[in-house]
């Protein structure tokens, strides 16, 4: 049977390193060093290895399930060990075309119990979802957990992480809160492209989005949540029941996660993204405090030109507010900027993105038509037919880019063959 063996966990003050070996045809899914690490802004040397093992198990176990492989570890926390059965069932329900099998073998299961001393910790990226969850749980004085998981085998200088960290620290200072800062290589030690090559078609989703990121992000915070005796870790929802999609971070997964005496809450799932914008603008309108929403992933500031930035900008506009007060350096002529973006990018929009984001923005803008700051948008945006414009743009793209598309697909296929040979 294919196996991964967690050979050693080493702890040095605020850092934990995991070293593992692989048996069978699994090495292609990992970078050659077989090493994962987490570094905190808190000392963790007194945290039991049964708790420290949780992040590694959480990152690797979904791969064990879909490849029918075995993960072997010396010791693991009982609460987390027990919860994995429900997590596995949740994934199986989301991805019925892949059989979730595999085994977790633990030599010693330890039961760690504590009396909670902190009511909440909240995962905090500085984005819309995270800030909305903060607003909803702020009376619990949450610890703010901010992470960067994209280092290679060691920590490198990162402008993105520096910007995220500075924003999180500034935000916490504004409200008299404490920061938990975590750096890791959990996003890179697994070779996601190889997993996607083998499983994307069956899953209908990527490894990172469909199976990995939720467990990776939540579990990284668990050793500190244990150290500080946190009752509940809150993670902001990314989706809503309006248009259900399979996702690694889902209430059926996250709400089943347990560690020692702690639990996890997937917050705000009942809210659409537009609902969250409404929570945001209403809170800061009453509070009269500036806020910098960080939307761009892997960018040190909001570019105001990508799909995610622009839909957030227009969501704020639709609520009758100026996005400049929420961390977006928008052009003076926003209407022209948006129209130019859609001409180039609408062909890449999926039906889901159109339905759960852009159409709701249009409807909200109609409801608040008398409060819209950027009046030029009213001349065309509310009546913009995304589905029709997408079809026309796709046709133009395919006609003009037929040969480059074919060449690119051939090159991609050849690169994958060599990468897996």
N, C-alpha and C positions, 0 to 999 in steps of 0.2 A: 504493500500500500504506500502511496505517496505520503511523505511526512515532512513536517517542520518541527524542529526541536529547539525550544528556547533554552540554550545552554547556560547563559549567564546574564544576570542583571547586576550592573555595577552602579554604585551611587557615590557621587563626590559633591558634597555640600548641596548645591541647588540643581544638580544635573543627574539624570539617570540614563544609562546606556543599555541597550538590549543587543545581545549577540546570539545568532541562531544559525543552525545548519539545516540543510535541505537534502532529503532523499527522494529520488524519483524525478519525474519530469515537471518540476515546479520552478527550477532556477530561472527559466526564461521570464518569469513573472516578477523577478526581483533584481535590483541592482547588485553588482557582483560582491559588494562588501558585506552583504547580509547583516545590516546594522541599522538600528533605529535609535533615536535619542529624543529626549525632552529636556529643556532647560527652563527653569522657573526663576522668578524674582524672589522666591522664598526658599529657605533651606529645607530640604526634604529627607535628610539622612535618617530621621527617626520614623519615617513612614514604613510600615511593614512591607516586605516583598510581595505578600499576597495582594496588597492594594496596588503596589507599583507594577505588578504584572498585568493589571487590567488594560492599560492603553495598548500594550502589544497584542494581547489576545483580541481586543476589540477591532484593531486594524486588520488583523490577519484572518479572523474566523470566517467572515463572509466568503473569502477565497477558498477556505477549506470546505465550506458547504457546497459551493458550485462545482468544485473539482473532485469531490468525494475523497478528501484527503484527511490526514490526522495531524492535529496540533498537540504536541506534548510539552507540558510545563510542570515544574516542580511543585509550585504552590499557587493558590488563587483564592480570592475572597469568596465566601459562600454565597452571599447575596448576588454577586455578579454571576457566579457560576450558575446559580438557579435561574436567573432571569434570561439566560441565553436561549433556553427552550422557547420562550414566548417571542423573543426577537427573531429567531429562526422561522417560526410559524408565520410571523408578520411578513417577512421577506418572501416566503413561499407563496403566500396569498397574493402578493404584489406581482410576482414573477412566476406564473403557473407553467410557463414553457420550459423552465429549468428546474430539475429536481435538486432540492437542497438536502444533501446527505452529509457525509463527513463526520468526524469525531473530534472531541476535545478530551484528552486524557490528562488528568491532574493527579499527581502523586499525593498531595496533601491539600485538603480544602479547609481553610480556616474561617471561623466565624468571628468577624470583628464588629463590635457594637459600641456605639457612643451615644451620649445624650447631646442632641443638637444645641449649639451655642450661637449659631448664625442662622437666620431664617432663610436667607436666599443668596445665591450667586447667579449672575446673569451673564451669559455669553454676549460679548459686546464688540461688534465690528465697527460700530459707528454708522452703520447703514440704516435705512428706513425701518426694516424689520426689527433690528436690535434696539433702536431708539424708541420705537413704539412699545416694545416689551418693557423697556426701562420705565416709561411713563406709567405703565400698568402695574409695575411692582415696586415703584420708587419708595412707597411707604414702608417697605421691608428693609430699606437701607442695604441693597444688594452689593456684594462684591462684584466688580466688573472684570470679567475674564476676557482678555484680548489675546489672540493667537496669530502666529505666523508659522505655517507648516511647510514652507517651500524652500528651506535650505537644502543643500546637498548633504554630504556625509558629515560636514562640519558647518558651523555658523559662518556665513559670509555677510558682508556689508550689504544692506538693502534699503534703498530710499523708500520703498513702499512700506516696509516694516517700521522704519523710523517715523514716517508720516502717520501710520496707524497708531503707533505707540504714543506719539505726542498728542494726537487727537484724543485718545482714550484717557491719558493722564490729565489733560486739560478739562475734559468732561467730568471726570471724577472729582477734581478739585472744586469745580463749580458747585457740586452738590455735596461736598464733604464725604466722599466715598473712597474706598480703597481699590487699588488695581491689582489684579493677578495677571502677570505678563508671561506668556509661554512662547518659546521658540522650539521648532522641531523640524524633522525631515519626514514627517508622516505623509506628506504629499508627494514625496519623490523616491522613498526607499522601495516602494512597489512600482514596477514598470507597468503603468496603467495601459499604455498603448498595446502591449502584448495581450493583456487580458481582453481588451476591447476587440482585438483582432479575432480572438477565439470565441468570444461570448456576446458581442454586441448584438448580433442578429437574433440570437435566442432570447436575450434579455429584453431587447428593444430599447436599450438604454446603455449609457456608458458606465464603467466601473465606478468612477469617482462620484457621479451624480446618483446612480441607482443604488449602490451598495456600500460605498466607503465613507463619504464625507461626514455624515451625521455621527457615526460611531467614533470616527477619528477626532472630531472637534469636541464632542462631549467627554470622551474618555480621557483626553489630555488634561482636563480640569479636575478629574476625580482625585488624584493624589493630594492636591491642595485642598479640595473640598473635604477630604478626610482629615487632613492635618488641622484645618480650621473648624471642623465639626459643623459643616453646612448641612442644613436639613434638605434643601432642594436646589438643584441646578436648573435654571430656566434657559431654554433655547427658543429663539423666536421662530415662528413658522415662516416658510417660504411660499407655501401653497395654501389653498382653501378648498372647501367642499364644492365650490362653484364649478370647478373643472378638475376633477380628481386625476392626479398623475402619480405614477410610481416614483418614489424618491427615497434616498437613503435616510433623509430626515423627514419622518412622518410620525404623526401621533401614535400610530399602532406600533411603531418601533420605539421611539424615544420614551414614551410614557411607561414602557415596560422595563426600562433600564433601572437597575438597583445597584448600590454599592454600600457595603457596611450598613449603616443606619440611614443612608441618604437615598434620594430618589431624583427623578428628572421630570420636568414639566415642559411639554411642547406647547408654547404659548401663542395665542392669537390665531389659531387655525380657523376659527369661525369668521375671521375678518378677510375681506378682499384686500388687495394692495391699495385700492382707492380708499377703503375704510381706514386703513392705517395712515394714509396721508391726512385724512380728516382728523384722526386722533392727534396727529403731529401738529397740524396748523392750529387746531383749537387750543391745544395745551400751550403752545408758544405764543399764541395771540394773547392769551390770558396772562401768561407768565412774563411776557415782555422781555424774555432773555433770548439772545441770539443762539443759533445752533448750526453746526456745520455737519450736514448729512454727507457721509462718505459712501458713494454708490459704486464707483469704479473699482472693480476687483483687479488687484495687481497693478494699480496705478497710484501714484503718490497724491493725486488730487483728481477731482471730477473733471473728465475731459469735456463734458457737455456736448459730445458729438456721437457717442455710441447709443445703441438702442436703449439700454438700461437707464443711462443718464437722461435721455430725451423723454422717455415715458414718465420718469419721475418728475422732471421739470414740468411737463404738461399736466401731470396729476396735481401738482401744486397750483399751477395756473387755473385748472378747472375748479379748484376750491376757492378761487377769488384772491389768491395770494401771489406775491412776487417771489419767484425762486431765488433771487439774489440774496434774500434774507435767510436762506437755508443752505448756503454753501455752494451755490451754482453761479459761476461767472458767465452768465448767458450773454450772447451778442445783443446789441441794441435792437436789431431787426430780427427778433426770434422767429417770426412768421416765415421769412425767407429762408432762414437757417433750417427750420423743420421741413419745409417743402423740398429743399435741396437734398436733405438727408433721405427723405422718403423716395425721391426719384431714383436714388442710387441703391437703397437698401431694402425697400419693401418686398422685393423678390425673395429675400431670405426669411421673411416672416412666416411662422407656422400658423396654422389655424388656431392652435391653442393660444399663442401670444396675441393674436388679433382679438380673440374672444374674451380672454380673461384680463387683458390690460387695455388695449387701445380702444375697443368699443365702449368699455366702461368709462374711460376718460371722455370720449365724445358725449356720452349720455350725461355725465356729471357737468360738463361744460354747458350743455343745453339747459340743465336745471339752474345753473348759476350764471346765466348769460349776462345779467346786469352787473355782476361783480368781477367780470374778467378784466384783468389788468392789461394784457396784450390784445388790444382790440382788433388788430389786423388778422389774427387767427380766426376771428368770427366770420370772415369773408369766405372761407373755404374749408377749414379743418373739420367742423362739425358734420359736414356733408361728404367728407372724403370717404370713398368706397374702397376699403382696404382689399377686399377679396378681388374686385375687378382690376384694381391697379396692380395688384400682385400678379395676376394672370398676364396682363399686358407686359409687365416688366420682365417676367420670366421668359416670355416668348421672344422679346428683343434680345435678352441675354443669351438664350440658346442659339439663336440664329447667328449672332455676331461672335460668339465664343465657342462654337461647336468644336473646332479643331483643338484649341487650347485645353478644353475640358477633357477631351479624349486623351490627349498627351499627359495631362496631369494625373488622370486615373491610372494610366499604364505605369507611370513613374512611381506612384504611391504603392501600387501592387508589387512592383519589383523591389522597392525598398523594404516592404513588409516581409517578402520572401527571404531577403538577405538578413534582415534583423532576427528572423526566427530560425535561420539555418545553423 
